Amino acid sequence: MVLTPSMTKSTQIRSNMNIKPIKTETDYQKALIRLDEIFDAQKGSKKGDELEILSILVDQYEKENFPIDLPDPIEAIKFRMEQMDLRNKDLAEVVGNKSRVSEVLNRKRKLSLDMIRKLNTYLRIPTEVLVQEY
């Protein structure tokens, strides 16, 4: 391709890559196949640029079509406790006492704002997970 002064950079880029918006499941599958083909492309190369742009398009399509809900707050606490090898008594120092921990984990007591702040800091669970209704 011979570049002319009237060609814009976007025209030059489009002529080198066959990238279009991902609107359908078929487009998505084709994009995944192409990503697999160029996965090891060198950064800064034409294929590397294509990989970067295509990855952004695929990511956006997945966010719009396959959203991931936030986990249940109580299940998130239990999961994090398991990961950190914590017991109810360990959480009692954060929440108040063992009976309060039991009430929260058995869904008999709602998390207070103070508990949410402390659990966020201690267990590193995002506040947007902890503030959800359950």
URBEL-V362292 format. One record per backbone hydrogen bond with DSSP energy under -0.5 kcal/mol. CO is the residue of the C=O (numbers start at 1). NH is the residue of the N-H. Records with the same first field share a line. If there is no record, write none. Layout:
CO = NH / NH
This chain:
1 = 3
4 = 7
8 = 12
9 = 13
10 = 14
11 = 15
12 = 16
13 = 16 / 17
17 = 19
21 = 23
24 = 28
25 = 29
26 = 30
27 = 31
28 = 32
29 = 33
30 = 34
31 = 35
32 = 36
33 = 37
34 = 38
35 = 39
36 = 39
38 = 41
42 = 45 / 48
45 = 49
46 = 50
47 = 51
48 = 52
49 = 53
50 = 54
51 = 55
52 = 56
53 = 57
54 = 58
55 = 59
56 = 60
57 = 61
58 = 62
59 = 63
60 = 64
61 = 65
62 = 66
67 = 69
72 = 76
73 = 77
74 = 78
75 = 79
76 = 80
77 = 81
78 = 82
79 = 83
80 = 84
81 = 86
82 = 85
87 = 90 / 91
88 = 92
89 = 93
91 = 94 / 95
92 = 96
97 = 101
98 = 102
99 = 103
100 = 104
101 = 105
102 = 106
103 = 108 / 109
104 = 107
112 = 116
113 = 117
114 = 118
115 = 119
116 = 120
117 = 121
118 = 122
119 = 123 / 124 / 125
120 = 124
126 = 129 / 130
127 = 131
129 = 132
